[in-house]
Structure formats: structure tokens, C-alpha cells
Amino acid sequence: MSVEAITIGLVLITFIIYTAIGWWSRVRDTSSFYVAGQNVPTVANGAAIAADWMSAASFISMAGLVAFLGYDGTIYLMGWTGGYVLLALLLAPYLRKFGKFTVPDFIGDRFYSNSARAVAAIATIFISLTYISGQMRGVGIVFSRYLQVDIIVGVLIGMAIVGFFSLLGGMKGVTWTQAVQYFVIIIAFLIPAIAISFQLTGNPIPQISLIGSDIVERLGQIQVDLGMNEYMEPFTNLSLLNVFMITLALMAGTAGLPHVIVRFYTVKSVRSARWSAVWAIAFIALLYLTAPAVGAFAKYNLISTIADEPLEEVQNIEWVNKWETTGLLQFNDLDDDGMINFTSGPDNEVVIDGDIIVLSTPEVANLAPFVIALVAAGGLAAALSTASGLLITMTSAVSHDIYYRIFNQEASEKQRLRVGRITLFVALLIAAYVGIRPPGFAGEVVALAFGLGAASLFPVILTGIFDKRMNKEGAIAGILTGLTFTLITIGLILSESIFGTDGPIIENFFGINAQGVGVIGMLLNFTVGFIVSRNTQAPPIEIQQLIENVRAPEIDEEEIAATKEDK
């Protein structure tokens, strides 16, 4: 049986399971639609958080970024992992104790202002739309290769599936689907990693193979022989300034991502939120500790297979031929010598999209067709799980934070649910459009979303919890300043891909690239918010007391009951 047939079969099985879960967990009230009724078990919520977190960027792109950037690619590991720890330990328990449905809900009530709520909802929509375009690109790539369909068709199929179980089950359906998708993702990532590790080094544990064998030295020597940079040499692809700024943007952005934060509202208590975070860290670590090894193995196998080989012979390899048809792998015989020059200079004759590294690795390593199909199913699970979480987040921002909290507080449960589902359908159409026309690779696009999160929501969430003098004027001014600056700067740097200009309007912002510029937006947000808040009226006394209560390490009766239940 062909790889494509096995892939179609495996993907259909997983989609049937996801759809069945959506039907089983269909909801009829807003609490279930927005926060899954706040009764999700901690382990299931930890798995759902991990699946929500391990998007197409983590599963498909991250190992590819590490493979091509070498040492500099570890910024994604440090930034995303460090940011999650920051969120779990510093913010999540307090946000859960505040007890609202969404991040704009928290900001609106904490800063006693519907204007602050609306601004936060708009920031949430910008962040989520940027993030989801990366996920849809991942879906399109997987379908275009393994189902042999156009990328546009692939995106539409994926949106139909995720739309079905999101519309039907809301956050409840999405949570349970993500919990199942986590295990699909992690199995699909670990099995080929273990197989290739054993194949290359004789050791089945990828992490030990990476540090205990000579695979990195061999890869580094091959790259040097081909005229590339040494694999582990630092700051060869990114400057020291950009390594620092991007890592910081990813960390702060993680702590400001609304679709991740909202997951901590789906459990019944603060204690459950903390334990969800612990489980999620353990689940995420399995993939993140394996990704550097996968990146190195993939680069080694890829170079060994195609570099300095006859072009005609390479193009006859089945996986090469099929990836070439997608346009994501290209060869240009610049010197007409019939041989492939794979270098980092102007004589390079190979163009590889970084998003195909993980997906193509099992084929390059000649693993079994079932493993290749499993990786495709894992890539789809990673992209769709995050896309569904983002859809619910955008829906909540519009239907709950704007429609219900600002315009129609008398709306019935039925009306709110109807508006939520209509909003989700519209968000689905917009997501499909941006997924068809993404401004870059999945990992790059997602990194931009983190920059927007760092520049807009993270400073306000942090000061909302730890600075009781921060008022609504400071919060609104901070969000608008950070978000506007970052959006404009990213647009100017990436104008070529976003607006179709002949070249970038500006190359960078004083040496900082588009992925790291969110840090400047974050600093502007903090600075403007501080100055404005100190020169306007302090928050009401009851708000200041509320903040002190949220930070107090007390356990209420509900907490005690939850603790007993957990035991």
C-alpha cells in the first residue's frame, strides 16, 4: 500500500475520532462553550494545554528552524519554554483566582473599564489571527504533500473539520479533542526520532545520542566542507542583539497569549490551575527536549542524501519528486554541471522550505510508510488543536467581551450562544483566508504573534496583578502604544510579503528584526502605562482591595473542597 493511501486512512481515523468527541461534548450553555464548564480534570487540561501549545510551529517548524539556524535556532526552545514557565508560575494561578472567562474579561474588570475591555479584545483578535495563519499554512503543507491536493483545498478541508467540533462543542469539545490530539502529536514526534537516533548512532534515546555521540561533530564537518557555517557556531545566522531580543519577545509573548491563558479558566480551582501547569510542562518537555536532536538528525540525513550528488539521480528519489511537486523543495542547476551544490552562498542550488524538515525526515531516513503517515497525522493534530483554541479565543473576544459585556448585558443564554457560534463561523472564514495567504513560514508567523502578545497584553496582565496603582488610563494607553508600534514596525519590515512592495520599506529597527521588535513595543507599553497611571487618578479603593485579595495566599472554602476532591 502506498504512503499516500496509508496517510489518508490514518488521517481519516483521527478525524473521525475528533469529530465524535465534538459530537459527544456538544454544549448548550455559555459556560461550557467558553470555559468548558470549569470542570476539566487537571491531567486532561495539562494535555490540552500541551496540545494547544505545541502548534504547527512547534511540531513542523521548530526542528526545521534548529536544523537551519544551528545554535541560533535554540532561541525558539529557550523563548517558548521559558515563557511557559513564566506564565505557569507567575500569572496563571492569579488569573484563575480572578475567575473570569477571558483575558479581555480580566482586563475589563481589573481596570473597571469597557474601553480597556474592548482594546484588549481587539489585541486578542490581532494576535490570534496572526497565530492562526501559521497553523493553516501547516495544514495546507501536510495535505498538499500526502493527499496530493492543492494547498488551498487542504486549508479548506482542515477548516471544515476544526469548525465542526468547535461550533458544536465550544471550549468543552475543543478541550477534550486537544487532550486526545496531544497523544497523537507526541507519539508521532517521538517514534521517528527514536528510529532515526538508533539508525544514525546505535542509541535509541535521541537526547543521549545528540550529546553522547559524534553526530553533531560529523554534521558540523560536513557543513564546513560544503562551505556552510559550522553547525554549532553561535551568532552566524542571527546577531547577538537579535538572539536576545527574539528570545525575550517569545518569553514575554508566551505569557501574553490569550488562547493559552484561557485554558487555566477551564479547571475548577486555583490549585487545579497550578497542577494543570505542572502536567503541561511535563508533556511539553517530551517534545521540546527531543526537537534539537530531530533538527540535527534531519539536517545530517538531508545533506548526506542530496549534497554533491547528481541532480538527475536525486530527482528520481520518490520523496524528492513528491516534495518538488509541492514547490517547497526546488533545485536550480546554476552552473549546468548536473551536480547539486548545497551551500550557504550565492552558488547554492537547493531551496528548501524550513516547514518540510520534520515532515520529510521519515522519508529521507527510509522509515516505514506507517511512520511517515503517523508524522502527517501528528502535524495535522498539532495545527488543528491550536487553530481550534484560537478560534474559541477570537469568538470569546467578540461575542462575550464585546457583544455581551459592552453592548447587550441583558442578552439571554441562548442569544449569547448563537452570537458565539456566528462569530466562530466568521472567524473560521477569516482564518481560512489568512491561512491561504500567510506572510511567511509557520514558525516565523507564529513568532510575530508572540511579539504582538508581548507588546500588548503581557505588560497589562503583569501590572494588573502586581501594581495596584496601575489604572484604566495607563492600561489603555499602554496597550494602544505597544500594539500600534509593533504592528506598524512589523508591517514596514515585512512589507514585501504583506503588502507586495518591491522590497522591505525598512530592513530592521535599529538592528532588530521583525520577530524581536515586540520587545520594544513591550518596553513602550510599560513606560507609557507607568507615566500615564502616575499622572491620573488612582484606581478605586475596591479595585485595589481586589488586587490584594487576588495576590493573597489564602485558600477559600471552594479551594479546600477542591483539594479534598483531588486527594
N, C-alpha and C positions, 0 to 999 in steps of 0.2 A: 504493500500500500504506500502511496506517495506521502511525502511530508505534508503537502497541502491538504490531502484528504484526512490525515490524522489530526492536523491542526483544526480543520473545520469541525470534526467530530468532537474534539476536546473543548473547543470554544463553545460549541452549541450546548454541551453538557453543563458547563459552568454558567452559561447564560440562563438555561432553564432553572438551575438552582437559584440564581439571583432573583429571577422573576417570581419563582414560587415563594421565596422569602418576602418579597414585596407584597404579594397577594395575602400571605399568611398574616403579615403585620400591618395590614391596611388600617388607617386611623379614621376617627370621626370627631375628634376634638383637637383644639389648637395646641394644648399642652403636649399631646403625643406627636403632633405634626412638627412643632418647633424644637422640643427638647425631649422627645421620646418618653413623655410622662414622668421624667426624672426618676426612673426606677431600673435603669440598666445595671446589671451586676458589674462589679469592678473589673474582673478579668476580661469580660466581653467588651467593656468600654476601653480597657487598655489595648485590646487587639484592634478595636475600631479606630482608636486614636492612631495606632501604628500604621494601619492601612490608609487612613486619611493623610498621614504624614508622608508615607512612602509613595509619593506620586510617581507619575511618569518620569519626572526629573530625577528622583532617587533610583528607580528601577532601571530605566532605559538610559538616562543621560549621565548620571554621576560617574559610573565606572568609565564611560567614554571620555568624560572630561579629565578624569585622573589619568587615563591612558594617554591622552594627547598633551596634557599640561604637565604630566610627571609630578614633581614635588609641588609645583604651584597649584595643582589640582586639589591638593589636600585642603584648600580653603573651604571647599564645599563640605567636607567632612567636619572640619573644626567649627565652621559657622553654623551649619544646621544642627549638629549635635549639641554644641554649646548653647545655642539659642533655646533648644528644647529644655535643657536642664534649667536655664534661667527662667523660662516660663513656668515649669513644673514647680520649682522651689520658691520662686519669688512672687508670682502673680496668681496662679490658678486657684490655690485654696481661698484667697481673699475674694476673688471674683465669684467663686461658688458661694461663699458665705453671704455675699451681697444679694444673691438669689434672683437674678433676672434672666430673661430669655436669651438676650443677645448682647454683643459688645455695645452697639448704639444705645441699647436699653440701659446698660450700666452708666454710660457717659451722660445720657439724658437725665437720669435720676441723680447721679452723683453731682452733676453740675446744674441741677434744678432748672433745666432749660430745654425746651423743644428745639430751639435753634441749634444747640450743641448736639442734640439727638439727630437732627437732620444732616448736619455736617458730617457726623460720624457715619451715618448711613450711606452718604454719598462716597466717603472714603472707602467704606466696605465694598461698595459696588465696583469702584475703580480697581481695588486690589484683587477682588475675586475674578473680574473679567480678564485682567492681565494673567492671573494664575491659570484660569481655565483654558485659555488659548494654548498654553503649553501642554495641557493634558490632552486636548483634542488633536494636537499635532501628533502626539504619541499614538493615539488611537488610529489616526489615518495611516501612520507608518506601518503599524502592525498589520492592518487589514490590506494595505496595498501590496505588502510582500507575501503574506501567507494565504490570503484569499484571492490574490491576483485581481483586485478591483482598484478602481481609481481612488486616490486619497479622499476626494470629496464624498464618494459613496461610502467609504469607510467611516468617515466622520459622522455621516447621517445615520448609518446603522448603529454606531455607538451611542449617539444621542437618543435614538428611539428606545434603546434598552434602558439607559440610565434614566430617561424621562419617565418610563413606565413605572419602575419601582419607586422613584422619588415622588411622582404625582400621587401614587396610590398609598404609599406607606409613610411619606414625610420623613422626619428625622428618625422615627422608630424603625421604619423599613430600611433606611439608609444605614443606621447603626448596626443592625443585625447582618445586613449584606456585607458591610465593611468587615465585621468580625470574621465572616467566612472568607472574604477576599484576602485577609491578612495571611491565612494559612496557604492559600493558593500562591500568593506572592512569595512568601519566604521559601516554600518548597521549590518553586520554580527558579529561585535565585541560587539556593544552596546546592541543589543536585548537580547542575553543570559545573559549579565552582569546585565541588569535591572531585568530580570526574576529571576535570582538566588539571587540577592540582596533582592528582595521582599520576596522570598521564605525563606531565612535564617533570615532576620531581620525585615520584615514587612515594609521596606522602599525601594522604587524603585530606589532611586538615589544611585548608588554604592559608590561614593566618600563619601557621608554623612554616609552611612551605615558603611563604613570602620572606620571612626573616631568617629562616634556618637553612635555606638552600642558596645556590648561586644564581637563581633565575633573574634577579634584578641586575646583578653584575653582567650576566650574559646579554640581557636586553640593552643595558647601557652601552656595552661594547659594540653591539650591532648598530645602534643608533649613531655612535661616533664614526664607525666605519662607513656609514651611509651619508655622513656629512650633517647629521642632526645633532642637537644638543644632547649631552649626557642625561639619561633619564632622571636621575635624582639630583641634578644640579639645580639649586634654588634660583628663583627670580630670572629665569631665562625666557618665560612667556609673559609674566606679569612683573611689574616693578614692585619693590618693597612697599611703596606707598599704596599701590592697588591691592596687594595681598592683605595689608592691614585693613584698608577701608572696606573691601568686599567682605572679609570675614566679619567685621563689626556690623556691617549692614545686614548680613544673613542672620547673625545672632539676635540683634535688636528686632529685625523684621519677623523672626520666628515668634518672638514674644508679643508681636502685634498682629498676628494673623487671625482674623475673626473666625474662620472656619475651624481652626484648631482650638481656639479658646472656648467656642460654644460647646465643644464636646464635654467640658468639665461641668456644664449645666445639666447634663443628662443623667447624672447619678443622684442618689438620694441625700447625701450629706457631704460635709467638708472632708470628713475622714475618707469617704469613698473616693472623693476627687483626688486626694493625695495618693491613695493606693492605685487608682487608675493611672496616675502619672508614673508610679514605680513600675507597674506592669508594662506600660507603653515603652519606657526606657529600655527594659529588658528585651522586649520584642524588637524594637528598632535596632538595638545594638547588634543583633544577629546579622542584619543586612549591612549596616554601616561598617562593622569590623571585617566584613568579607569583601566589600567593594574595592579597596585598594589592591587586593590580590587578584580579583577578577580583571581590573584595569591592566595590571602588569601582564597577566597571562594572555589577555586578549591582544595586547599590543605585540607581544612576543610572537604569538601564533600568526597574526596578520602579516607582520613584516617578513617572517620566515617563509610565508606562503607566496607572497607576491613580489617582494623586492628583488631586483636584478634577475627576474625570470622572463622568459619570452612572453610577449603580450598575447599572442595568439593562443599559446598553451594555457595561460591564466584565464583568458576569456572563455575557454571551453570548460572550465570548472563550473559545475552546476550552480553552486550558491553564488558565485561571482556573476554568472549570467543572469540569475533572477534578481539580484540586487541592482544590477546595471539597468534592468528594465524599469525600476522604480525611479531612476535618476539620482539616487542617493549615493551611488558609487560610480565614479567616472574615471576613464583613462584617456590621457592625451599624449600621444607619442610625438613629443615636440621635436626630437632630433631624427625621427623616422628610422631609428636603428632596430625597431622591432623588440626592444628590451624595455622593461619598466624601471624608470628611475624614481625611487621613493625617497625623497629628501625633504628638508625644510626650506630649501632655497628656491630661486626662480626656475630651476630646471626640474622641479618636482612634476611628475606626470600622473600622480594619483590624487583624486579628490574624493575624500570620504566624509560623509555626514557623521558627526560625532554621535548622533542618536541611534546609529545602527550597530554600534560596537557590541553591546550586550546581546542584542537580538541575533546578530550574525555569529557570535562566538561559538555556540554549539555546532554550527555547520562547519565553521573553519576548523574546529577540532575533530570533525568527523564523528560526533556523538550520535547516538541512536535517534531515529526520527521522532520517537515519543518524547525524548528530552527536548528536542527542537520545538515540538508542538507545545510542550509544557511551558517553555520560556515565553512563547507567544501568548498563551493564556495568562501567564503571570504579568506580562506587560500590559495586557488589556485590563486585568484586575486592578493594577496599580493606577492606571489612568482613570478608569471609570469610578473607582472608590473615591478618589479625591474630587473628581468632577461632580459626583453626586453631593458630596459635602459642601462644595462651593455653591451649587445650585440652591440648596436649602438655605445657605447663609445669605445669598442675594435675595432670595424670596422673603426671608425674615426681615431683612433690612427695609424692604419696600412695604410688604403687607402688614407687618407688625409695628415696626418703628415709625414709618411714615403714615400709612393709612390709618391704623388703629390708634396709635398713641398721639398723633398730631391732628388728624382730620376728622376722625369719627370714633370717639371713645364710647359711643352708645352702640357700636356695631355688635350684632349677636355673634354667637359662636359659629353659626352656620355661615354668616356673611364673611367673617374673618377667614374661615377655612376656604371659602370659594375664592376670595381675593388672593389668598396664598397660592392656590393651585393655578389661577390665571397668571399670576406673576411668575410662577415657576415655568409655565409654558412659554411665556415671552422671553424669560431668561434663557430658556433652552434654545430658542431660535437665535438669540444674540450669541450665545456660546458656540453654536454651530457655525455661525458666520466668522467669528474671530478664530475659531479652530481651523477653518479652511484657509484663512489669511493671517497666520501668525507672523509676528515681526522677527522671529529668529528660532534657534534650536530650543527644544523643550527646557533644558537646563538654564539657558540664557534668559528666556522669557520668564521663567519662574523666579530667577534671581532678581529680575526687575520688580516683580510683585513684592518680594521681601523688602526691597528698597523703599517701595511705597508704604509698606506696613511700618517700617522703621521711622519714616519721616512723618507719618500722620497719626496713627493710633497708639504706638508704643509709648511715646512721651506722656500722652494724656492719661493712659491707663496707669502708668507708673506714678505720676504726680497725683492722680486721682486717689490712689491708695495711700501714698506716703507723705503727701504735702497737703495738709488740711487747709492751708491758706490759698491754695490754687482755686480760683473762682471761674465762673462761666465765661467771663470776658477773656481771661487768659487762655482757657481751653480752646475756645472757638478761634481766637487769633492764632494760636499755635498750630492747630490742625490746618487751617487755611494756608498759613505761610509755608509750612513744611510740605504739604501735598502739592500746592501750586508750584513751588520752586522745583520740586523733584520731577513732576510731570513735564514741565517746560524743558528742563535740562535734559531729561531722557529723550524727549522729542527732538531736541536740537542735535544731540549726539547721534541718534539713530534715525535721522530724517530720511536717509537714503532708503531704508527698508519700510519705514512707517508712512512717509509722505511721497516717496518716489522721487526725491531730489537727485541730482546728478552725483552728489557726494554729500558727506555729513556737513551740516551747517557749522558745527564746531567739532573738533576732533575729540576733545575731552574738556573737563572742567578743572583747570589748573593741574593737569596730570592725572585726574581721577576719571575712570571710565564710567559708563552708564550703570554698571552693576554696583559700583561703590558710592555713587553720588547721593544715595539715600542718607548716608551718614551726615552729609552737610545739611540736608533737609531736616534731619533729626535734631541737629545742634541748633538750627534756626528755630525749630518748634519749641525746644526747651527755653531758648533765650527770650523769644518773643512772649511766650506764655508767662515766664517769670516776671518780665518787666511790666507787662500789662496787668497781671494779677496784683502786683505790689502797688500799682498806682490807681486801682479801682477798689470798690467796696468789697470787704471780706465776705466769704460765704455766710449764710445764716447759721445761727448757733446750732440748730438741729442737724444741719448737714455736717458741721464739724464734730458733733457728738456721734453721728452715724459713722463717720470715718474712724473715730477712736474705737467704736464698738466692733467694726469690721476687723480692725487690727488686733483687738484684744484676744488673748489665747484662752478664751473661756469655752466651755462645752455646754450647750443648752440641752434641754430635755430630748429634743429630736436627735441630737448628736449621740447622747447616751444610749438612746434606744437603738440607733443605727449600729453603735459599737457592739451592743449585746447581740444584735442580729448577726453581725459579721463574725462574731466569735462562735 
